[in-house]
Amino acid sequence: MRAIWNGAIGFGLVNIPIKLYSASESSTLDLDMLDKKDLSNIKYKRVNENTNKEVAWENIVKGYKIEDKYIVLEDEDFQAVSPEKSKILSILQFVKEEEVDPALFETPYFLEPQKNGEAAYKLLLKALMKTKMAGIGSFILREREILCMIRPYQDEILMVNRMRYPEEMRMYEDLKIPSGKAPKAEELKMAETLIKSLAETFDPSKYRDTYNEDLLKIIKQKAKGKIKKVKETKQPAGKATDLMAMLKASLESGKRKAG
């Protein structure tokens, strides 16, 4: 692993020097984009729109357009924005984790204590575990202020969950949300029974991405000259009048699997 941010957690008057590491990675297959004619690799180039010539990385700058004029930003301009947040992940408050809507969560990161920060790191970890609380804070990462939650992960390490700001969540008023009559009492009772029959303690190890495995099998079959026929699938359609029948069938199916 390679650290993507070095700094410190601001915990009251205590500073805990830490390093930030990405806690997740993509599991998708690495597919290349090819020219259909001769299967040559497609390359992306950074091209000047006026000269149509490729521009080297060292000659690329960032700018913001104001009244048809670009204001070019230097590294010093980014560093001048909240410089204290570029090195300090300040915990602003502590909350119960269940108070935070999961829709706000984004990327997870691991936190590793740096030299002389081990004792304070362990203290914060154990205190969060004991109180069953999580810290909400912010810091600057890659030229953006990050809202985040600090919490124990598997009772062994501190994890940072990057969070969306409320204004980043889209509104849903334009969607067709069902309204009108409430479900029938017997339908609701049957749905509750079905939910309870499928209820169990969450175990993430039971789930894995099988799509890439299946796709890799198809790729290997094609390499051997075998082509798998695609099974035609139709979008399932359920009518309101079928609800009770479908609920009963679901319960029966669950009982058979359990048996």
VEXRO-633092 format. One line per field, with one value per residue: x, y, z of N, C-alpha, C in turn. Coordinates in steps of 0.1 Angstrom, whole numbers, plus 2048, in hexadecimal, padded with zeros to 3 digits. Layout:
BEGIN
n_xx <- (X	...);
n_yy <- (Y	...);
n_zz <- (Z	...);
ca_xx <- (X	...);
ca_yy <- (Y	...);
ca_zz <- (Z	...);
c_xx <- (X	...);
c_yy <- (Y	...);
c_zz <- (Z	...);
***
This chain:
BEGIN
n_xx <- (808	804	807	7EE	7EB	7F9	7F8	7E7	7D0	7BA	7B0	79F	7B5	7C9	7E0	7E2	7FA	7F7	7F4	7E3	7D2	7C5	7A8	79A	797	793	780	77C	781	79E	799	7A3	79F	799	7A1	789	78F	7AA	7B1	7C2	7D0	7BE	7C8	7C8	7CC	7D9	7CE	7D4	7BA	7BB	7D3	7D3	7E7	7FA	7FD	816	817	825	820	806	7ED	7D6	7B7	79F	781	778	763	768	784	7A0	7AC	7C9	7D4	7EC	802	806	7EF	7DB	7E6	7E3	7C8	7B6	7CE	7D3	7C1	7CC	7DF	7D4	7BC	7A0	78B	76B	753	743	72F	713	717	701	6F2	6F9	6F0	6F4	6F5	706	720	740	75F	774	790	7AF	7BE	7DE	7F4	80F	831	835	81B	80C	802	7ED	7DD	7D4	7C6	7B1	7A4	79C	78B	777	76C	763	750	73F	73E	743	75A	755	764	77B	791	7AB	7AF	7BE	7B9	79F	786	77F	764	760	75D	76B	771	772	77F	777	77F	79B	7A9	7AA	793	78C	770	768	751	733	729	70A	6FF	707	6F7	6DD	6BC	69C	683	678	674	65F	64F	63E	61D	5FD	5E6	5EB	5FE	5EC	5E1	5E6	5F8	60E	614	61C	632	643	647	655	66C	676	67B	692	6A4	6C4	6E4	6FB	714	72F	741	733	72D	736	746	73B	739	750	75F	74E	74F	76A	76B	75D	76E	784	779	773	78C	794	785	76A	748	731	70E	6F6	6DF	6BD	6AE	692	685	679	656	63E	61D	606	5F1	5FC	60A	605	606	620	62F	628	632	64D	652	64D	661	678	675	678	693	6A0	699);
n_yy <- (7F4	817	836	850	868	87D	887	894	889	89F	89F	8AC	8BD	8AC	8A0	887	878	86B	854	852	838	828	814	803	7F2	7EF	7D4	7CD	7C0	7C7	7D6	7DD	7F9	7F6	7FA	7F0	7E8	7DF	7D6	7E7	7F9	813	833	84E	871	891	8AC	8CC	8E2	8F6	8F3	8D8	8C8	8B1	8B5	8B6	8A9	8B9	8D2	8D8	8EB	8F5	907	921	92D	94F	967	962	95F	94D	945	93C	922	91C	904	910	91F	90C	901	917	917	911	908	8FA	8E5	8D4	8C5	8BC	8A7	8AF	8A7	8AF	8A9	890	873	85C	83F	835	84B	858	85A	83F	845	85A	851	84B	844	82C	82F	824	82B	831	832	84A	84D	852	856	840	83A	84D	848	82E	834	844	832	81E	82D	835	81C	815	828	825	837	84E	863	882	895	8AA	8B0	8BA	8AA	8A3	8BC	8C1	8C7	8AF	89F	88A	86A	85C	83D	81E	800	7E0	7DE	7E2	7F5	817	826	83B	848	857	871	87C	89E	8AD	8BD	8B1	89C	891	89E	88E	894	896	87C	85F	857	83E	845	84A	830	81D	7FE	7DF	7D0	7B4	7AF	7BF	7B2	799	7A1	7AA	792	784	794	790	775	774	781	786	786	79D	793	79B	78B	778	781	788	795	787	78C	794	77D	76C	779	777	75B	759	768	757	740	74B	74F	736	731	72C	736	743	73F	759	75B	763	77C	789	7A8	7A7	7A9	7B5	7B5	7C9	7BA	7A1	7A0	793	778	776	77C	767	752	758	755	739	72F	737	727	70E	70F	712	6FA);
n_zz <- (800	7F9	809	805	810	829	84A	867	880	88F	8AF	8C6	8DA	8D3	8BC	8A3	891	871	855	836	825	807	80B	7FB	7DB	7B8	7A9	790	76F	75C	740	71F	708	6E6	6C2	6AC	692	690	6A9	6B8	6D3	6E3	6E9	6FF	6FC	707	6F9	6EA	6E3	6D0	6C1	6BC	6C4	6D8	6FC	714	736	748	73E	743	753	76D	76C	772	764	760	755	739	73B	745	765	771	786	79F	7B1	7CA	7CE	7D3	7EA	7FB	802	81E	82E	846	846	833	83F	857	863	86F	88A	88E	89B	8AF	8A8	8A8	894	886	882	86B	84A	834	819	816	817	808	7FC	80D	824	833	853	85E	87A	87E	888	8AA	8AD	8B5	8CF	8D3	8BE	8C3	8DA	8D1	8BF	8D2	8E2	8D1	8CB	8E5	8EB	8D6	8C1	8A5	893	883	86A	857	83B	824	805	7E8	7DB	7E4	7FC	814	823	83E	850	86E	87A	88E	87E	87B	896	898	889	87F	86A	84E	840	822	81C	80C	806	812	7FE	7E7	7E2	7CD	7C5	7C8	7C0	7A6	79F	79A	7B4	7C6	7D1	7E2	7E9	807	80D	80E	82D	830	81C	825	83D	834	825	83A	847	834	833	84D	84C	83C	84A	859	86A	85D	847	836	829	81B	803	7E2	7C4	7A8	78D	77E	77F	770	758	752	74D	736	725	724	718	6FF	6F6	6F1	6DC	6E0	6E2	6F7	6FA	6FD	716	714	727	738	743	764	76C	782	78D	7A0	7A8	7AC	7C3	7DC	7D5	7CB	7E3	7F4	7E5	7E6	801	804	7F3	801	818	80D	805	81E	829);
ca_xx <- (800	80B	7FF	7EA	7EA	800	7F3	7E4	7C2	7B8	7A7	7A0	7C2	7D2	7E2	7E7	800	7F2	7F4	7D6	7D3	7B8	7A4	793	79C	78A	781	778	78B	7A5	796	7A9	797	7A1	79B	782	795	7B7	7B3	7CD	7CD	7BA	7CF	7C3	7D6	7D5	7D0	7D1	7AF	7BE	7DE	7D1	7F4	7FA	803	81D	812	82C	81B	7F8	7EA	7C8	7B2	791	77D	770	760	770	792	7A5	7B5	7D2	7D7	7F9	802	805	7E1	7D4	7EB	7DE	7BA	7B5	7DA	7D2	7BA	7D4	7E7	7CD	7AE	79A	77F	762	749	741	721	710	719	6F4	6EB	6FD	6EA	6FE	6F6	710	72D	747	76B	77A	79E	7B5	7C7	7EA	7FB	81D	83A	831	80C	806	7FA	7E1	7D5	7CE	7BD	7A5	79E	795	781	76B	766	75C	744	738	73C	74C	75E	753	76E	77D	79F	7AD	7B5	7BF	7B3	791	783	778	75C	763	75A	775	76B	77A	77C	77A	785	7A9	7AF	7A1	78F	786	766	765	742	72D	722	6FC	6FB	70B	6EC	6D3	6AF	694	675	673	672	651	64F	630	614	5F0	5E1	5F5	5FD	5E2	5E7	5EB	605	618	617	623	63F	64A	64A	660	678	67B	680	69F	6AD	6CF	6EF	702	721	734	749	72A	72A	742	743	73D	738	75D	763	747	754	777	769	759	77A	78D	772	775	79A	794	77C	75C	740	726	702	6F0	6D1	6B4	6A7	688	683	66D	64B	635	611	602	5E8	604	613	603	60B	62F	634	626	63C	65A	653	64E	66E	681	674	67E	6A2	6A4	697);
ca_yy <- (800	824	841	85A	875	87D	892	890	88B	8A9	899	8B5	8C3	8A2	89D	87A	877	85F	853	84D	82E	824	807	7FB	7F1	7EA	7C6	7CB	7BB	7D2	7D4	7E8	7FE	7F2	7FD	7E5	7E4	7D7	7D4	7EF	800	821	83C	85C	87B	89E	8B4	8DA	8E3	8FF	8EE	8CA	8C1	8AB	8BD	8AF	8AB	8C4	8DF	8DA	8F2	8F6	914	923	938	95A	970	95E	95F	943	948	930	91F	916	8FC	918	923	901	900	922	915	90A	900	8F1	8D8	8CC	8BC	8B8	8A2	8B4	8A1	8BA	8A4	881	86F	84D	83C	833	858	85C	853	838	84B	865	84B	849	83B	82A	830	81F	835	82B	83C	84C	84C	859	858	833	83A	856	841	823	83A	848	826	817	836	834	80F	815	831	822	844	850	871	889	89F	8AF	8B3	8BC	89F	8A5	8C9	8C2	8C5	8A2	89C	87C	864	854	833	812	7F6	7D2	7E0	7E1	800	823	827	848	847	863	873	887	8A9	8AC	8C4	8A8	892	896	89E	883	899	893	86D	85B	850	83A	84B	845	827	815	7F0	7D7	7CB	7A6	7B0	7C4	7A8	78F	7A6	7AA	784	781	79B	78A	768	776	789	77F	78F	7A0	78D	79F	781	76F	788	78B	799	77C	791	794	76F	766	77F	771	74E	75B	76C	74B	738	751	74D	728	730	728	741	740	745	762	757	76F	77E	793	7AF	7A2	7B2	7B1	7BD	7CB	7AF	795	7A2	789	76C	777	77C	759	749	75B	74E	72B	72D	739	71C	702	711	710	6EC);
ca_zz <- (800	7F9	80F	7FC	818	836	852	875	885	89A	8B8	8D1	8DA	8D0	8AE	8A1	884	86A	847	830	81A	802	811	7F1	7CE	7AE	7A6	782	766	755	732	717	6FD	6D9	6B6	6A7	686	691	6B7	6BD	6DF	6E2	6F2	702	6FC	70B	6ED	6E9	6DA	6C5	6B8	6BA	6C7	6E6	706	71F	743	74F	739	745	75F	770	76B	774	75A	765	74A	72D	73D	74E	770	772	794	7A2	7BC	7D6	7CF	7D9	7F8	803	807	82B	82F	852	842	82A	847	863	862	87C	88E	892	8A5	8B0	8A6	8A7	886	880	880	85E	83F	82C	80C	816	818	7FC	7FC	81A	825	840	859	865	882	87B	893	8B6	8AE	8B7	8DB	8D2	8B4	8CA	8E3	8C9	8BB	8DD	8E7	8C8	8CD	8F2	8EA	8CA	8B9	899	892	877	868	849	838	816	7FE	7D9	7D8	7E7	80B	816	82F	841	85D	873	882	88E	874	881	8A3	897	882	87C	85B	84A	835	81C	81B	803	80D	80F	7F1	7DC	7E0	7C4	7CA	7C1	7BE	798	79C	79C	7C0	7C8	7DB	7E1	7F3	80E	809	816	839	82F	814	82D	847	82C	822	846	84A	82B	837	859	849	836	853	860	86D	850	845	829	822	813	7F6	7D9	7B6	79F	77F	778	77E	765	74C	74F	748	728	71D	722	70F	6F2	6F2	6EC	6D0	6E4	6E4	700	6F5	707	71A	713	733	737	750	76C	76E	78C	78E	7AD	7AC	7AE	7CE	7E7	7CF	7CB	7F0	7F8	7DD	7EB	80E	802	7ED	80C	821	807	806	82B	82C);
c_xx <- (809	802	7FB	7E9	7F1	7FB	7F1	7D5	7C2	7AD	7A7	7AD	7CD	7D3	7E8	7ED	7FC	7F5	7E7	7D9	7C5	7B5	79C	79A	792	78C	77D	784	791	7A4	79C	79F	79F	799	795	788	7A1	7BA	7BF	7C8	7C8	7C1	7C9	7CE	7D0	7D9	7CC	7C6	7B1	7C9	7DC	7DE	7F3	802	809	817	818	827	80C	7F6	7DB	7C4	7A4	78C	774	76F	769	77F	796	7AE	7BC	7D5	7E4	7F8	800	7F7	7D9	7D9	7E6	7D0	7BA	7C2	7DA	7CB	7C2	7DD	7E0	7BF	7A7	78C	776	757	749	732	71F	710	70B	6ED	6EE	6F7	6F5	700	701	71E	733	752	770	78A	7A3	7BD	7D2	7F1	80A	824	836	822	805	7FD	7ED	7D8	7CD	7C3	7B0	79D	796	78A	775	764	75D	74F	73B	734	746	74F	75B	75D	770	78C	7A0	7B5	7B3	7B6	7A4	78F	77A	771	75E	75E	766	76F	774	776	781	782	794	7B0	7A5	79F	789	77C	764	756	73F	728	713	6F8	6FF	700	6E1	6C6	6A7	686	66F	671	664	651	640	629	607	5ED	5ED	5F3	5F2	5E9	5ED	5F7	610	61D	620	631	648	64F	656	66D	67F	681	68E	6A9	6B7	6DA	6F7	710	727	73C	741	728	737	73D	746	73D	745	762	75B	74C	761	775	765	765	782	786	774	783	79C	78B	76D	754	733	719	6FC	6E2	6C8	6AD	69E	688	677	663	642	629	60D	5F9	5EF	60B	611	609	61A	635	633	630	64A	65C	655	65C	679	681	67A	68D	6A7	6A3	6A2);
c_yy <- (80D	82F	84B	868	873	889	88E	892	895	8A4	8A2	8BD	8B9	8A1	890	879	86A	860	84D	844	82B	816	7FF	7FB	7EB	7DB	7C3	7C7	7C7	7D0	7E0	7EC	7FC	7F7	7F0	7DF	7DB	7D4	7DB	7F6	80E	829	849	866	889	8A7	8C3	8DC	8ED	8FA	8DF	8C2	8BC	8B4	8B4	8B2	8B7	8D2	8E1	8E1	8F2	905	915	92F	942	964	96E	95E	955	948	93C	92E	918	90D	904	91D	918	8FF	90B	921	90C	901	8F6	8E4	8CF	8C2	8B7	8B3	8A5	8AD	8AC	8B6	895	87E	860	84A	83B	840	85D	854	84C	83E	855	85E	849	83F	839	82A	82A	82B	82D	835	83E	84B	856	85C	84B	834	842	84F	836	829	83E	83C	81F	820	835	827	80F	81D	82E	82F	844	85F	876	894	8A2	8B1	8B5	8B0	8A2	8B1	8C9	8BF	8B9	8A2	88E	877	85B	84A	826	808	7E9	7D3	7DF	7ED	80B	824	835	844	855	865	87D	892	8A9	8B2	8BB	89D	898	895	893	887	896	885	86A	851	84B	841	844	83B	81F	806	7E9	7D1	7BD	7A6	7B5	7BA	79D	794	7A7	79C	780	787	794	77C	768	77D	781	789	791	79A	791	795	777	775	78A	78E	78D	780	78F	786	769	76C	779	763	74F	75F	760	741	73D	74F	73F	726	72C	735	73D	747	74D	75D	764	770	78A	79B	7AA	7AD	7AD	7BA	7BE	7BF	7A2	795	797	77B	76B	776	76E	750	74C	755	73F	727	72D	72D	70F	703	70E	701	6E4);
c_zz <- (800	7FF	805	803	825	83E	861	877	890	8A3	8C5	8D0	8D6	8C1	8AC	893	87D	85B	842	824	814	807	807	7E4	7C5	7AB	798	779	75E	746	72A	70C	6F0	6CD	6B0	69A	687	6A0	6BD	6CA	6DC	6EC	6F3	702	700	700	6EE	6DF	6CE	6BB	6B4	6BC	6D6	6EF	711	72C	74A	74A	73B	753	761	771	76D	76B	761	759	73E	72E	747	758	773	781	796	7AE	7C9	7D8	7D6	7E8	801	808	813	82D	83B	84F	839	832	854	85F	86F	87E	894	89C	8A5	8AF	8A7	898	87F	87D	872	853	836	81E	80B	815	80A	7FE	80A	819	833	845	860	86D	87E	888	89E	8B7	8B2	8C4	8DA	8C8	8BB	8D4	8DC	8C4	8C6	8E2	8DE	8C9	8DA	8F1	8DF	8C2	8AE	898	884	875	85A	848	829	80F	7EF	7D5	7DA	7F6	80C	823	832	84F	861	87C	883	883	87A	88E	8A3	891	880	86D	859	83E	82F	81A	811	80C	809	802	7E5	7D9	7D8	7CA	7C2	7BF	7B0	795	7A0	7A8	7C3	7D3	7DB	7EC	7FA	80B	813	822	838	826	81D	837	840	829	82E	84A	841	82F	843	856	842	83E	85A	862	860	851	837	821	819	805	7EF	7CB	7AD	790	778	776	771	758	748	749	739	71F	71A	718	701	6ED	6ED	6E0	6D3	6E7	6EC	6FB	701	70A	71A	720	731	744	757	76E	778	78D	79C	7B2	7AF	7BB	7D8	7E2	7CF	7D9	7F6	7F2	7E3	7F9	80D	7FC	7F8	816	81B	807	814	82F	825);
***
